[in-house]
Amino acid sequence: MGKTIKNIITGKTITKPDPIDEEIPFDGGVMITETDTAGIITYANRKFREMTGYSKEELIGSPHSINRHPDMPKAAFAGMWETIKGGNYWEGLVKNMNNEGKYYLVVVWIKPKFDEDGNIVGYIAGRKVPDRDAMNNALALYKKMKAEEEA
């Protein structure tokens, strides 16, 4: 089985499934999440819950990596964290995984949420349908990056 995720609110652990090479098409409905500054989910709308297959209780309090596909290289997220922790908007192509191990492809955008003093208090993310050619190019790059990580 896959990696274990711990929900900090419920204390329950969730074991991520092994990946299955089957795509779930993303139709472009509104898929929104919010996290705290550590990437712990504080809000997940219905479309996100439907796509991932996880319940609200499983998602709220879990790290956002709950839906990270193992094909995604760590380096793909390093720049994202640098950008959003710096208070800036980030957008990128991502391969995610649902609770059955099936994958879905999205363009993710993330922007910081600020308090009245200008401090980052969390992040909000949305998803768009990716351009298939751009996505295929990104997946090829991610495969190469992943191989380099594991070498």
C-alpha positions in Angstrom: 0.0 0.0 0.0 0.9 3.6 -0.3 2.0 6.3 2.1 0.2 7.0 5.3 -1.3 10.4 6.0 -2.3 11.6 9.5 -5.3 13.9 10.0 -4.3 16.4 12.8 -7.9 17.1 13.8 -9.3 13.5 14.0 -6.0 11.8 14.7 -7.0 9.1 12.2 -4.5 7.8 9.6 -5.4 7.4 6.0 -3.4 5.0 3.8 -3.1 6.3 0.3 -3.7 3.7 -2.4 -1.2 2.4 -4.9 -1.6 4.3 -8.2 -3.7 2.8 -11.0 -3.1 3.9 -14.5 -6.6 5.1 -15.1 -7.6 8.7 -15.7 -10.6 10.4 -14.2 -11.5 13.3 -16.5 -11.7 16.7 -14.9 -14.6 18.6 -16.4 -13.6 22.0 -15.2 -16.1 22.4 -12.5 -15.0 24.7 -9.6 -12.6 22.7 -7.4 -11.3 24.9 -4.5 -9.3 24.1 -1.3 -7.8 26.3 1.4 -4.9 25.4 3.7 -3.0 26.8 6.6 0.6 27.9 6.1 1.8 24.4 6.6 -0.4 23.0 3.8 -3.0 21.4 6.1 -6.4 21.5 4.5 -8.9 23.8 6.2 -11.6 23.9 3.5 -12.4 21.6 0.6 -15.4 22.3 -1.6 -17.8 19.6 -2.9 -16.2 19.3 -6.3 -12.8 18.7 -4.7 -14.3 16.0 -2.4 -16.0 14.4 -5.4 -12.8 14.3 -7.5 -10.6 13.0 -4.7 -13.2 10.6 -3.2 -12.3 11.7 0.3 -14.9 12.9 2.8 -14.9 16.4 4.3 -13.9 14.8 7.7 -11.0 13.0 6.0 -9.8 16.1 4.2 -10.1 18.8 6.8 -7.0 18.5 9.0 -5.0 16.4 6.5 -2.0 17.5 4.6 -2.8 18.6 1.0 -0.4 15.9 -0.2 -3.2 13.4 0.5 -4.0 13.7 -3.2 -0.5 13.9 -4.5 0.3 11.3 -7.2 3.6 9.5 -6.6 4.6 10.4 -10.2 5.0 14.0 -9.1 8.6 14.9 -8.3 9.4 16.8 -5.1 11.2 19.4 -7.1 8.0 20.3 -8.9 6.6 21.6 -5.6 9.8 23.3 -4.3 9.3 26.3 -6.6 5.7 26.5 -5.7 6.4 26.7 -2.0 9.1 29.3 -2.5 6.7 31.4 -4.7 3.6 31.3 -2.4 5.7 31.7 0.9 7.0 34.8 -0.8 3.5 36.1 -1.1 3.1 35.5 -4.8 0.6 33.7 -7.1 1.7 30.4 -8.5 0.3 28.2 -11.3 1.4 24.8 -12.5 0.4 21.6 -14.2 -0.2 18.7 -11.7 -1.1 15.1 -11.7 -3.2 14.2 -8.7 -4.7 11.0 -7.4 -8.0 10.0 -5.9 -8.7 7.7 -3.0 -8.9 4.7 -5.4 -5.5 5.4 -7.0 -6.9 6.8 -10.2 -5.3 10.0 -11.5 -6.6 13.4 -12.7 -4.8 16.2 -14.5 -5.2 19.8 -13.6 -3.8 23.3 -13.8 -3.5 24.4 -10.2 -3.4 28.0 -9.2 -2.5 29.0 -5.6 -2.5 32.4 -3.9 -1.7 33.4 -0.4 -4.3 34.7 2.0 -3.2 37.6 4.1 -4.4 39.0 7.5 -4.9 42.7 8.1 -1.2 43.2 8.9 -0.1 41.7 5.6 1.0 38.3 7.1 0.3 35.1 5.2 -2.3 33.1 7.1 -2.9 30.4 4.6 -3.4 29.6 0.9 -6.3 29.2 -1.5 -6.1 27.0 -4.5 -8.3 26.4 -7.5 -8.0 24.1 -10.5 -8.6 24.5 -14.3 -8.7 22.0 -17.1 -5.2 21.7 -18.6 -4.2 22.1 -22.2 -3.5 18.4 -23.2 -0.3 19.2 -25.1 1.1 21.3 -22.3 0.1 18.6 -19.8 1.8 15.8 -21.8 5.0 17.9 -22.0 4.8 18.5 -18.2 4.3 14.8 -17.6 7.3 13.9 -19.7 9.4 16.4 -17.7 8.1 15.1 -14.4 9.0 11.6 -15.4 12.6 12.7 -16.0 12.7 14.7 -12.8 11.4 11.8 -10.8 14.0 9.5 -12.3 16.7 11.9 -11.3 15.3 12.1 -7.8 15.4 8.4 -7.4 18.9 7.9 -9.0 
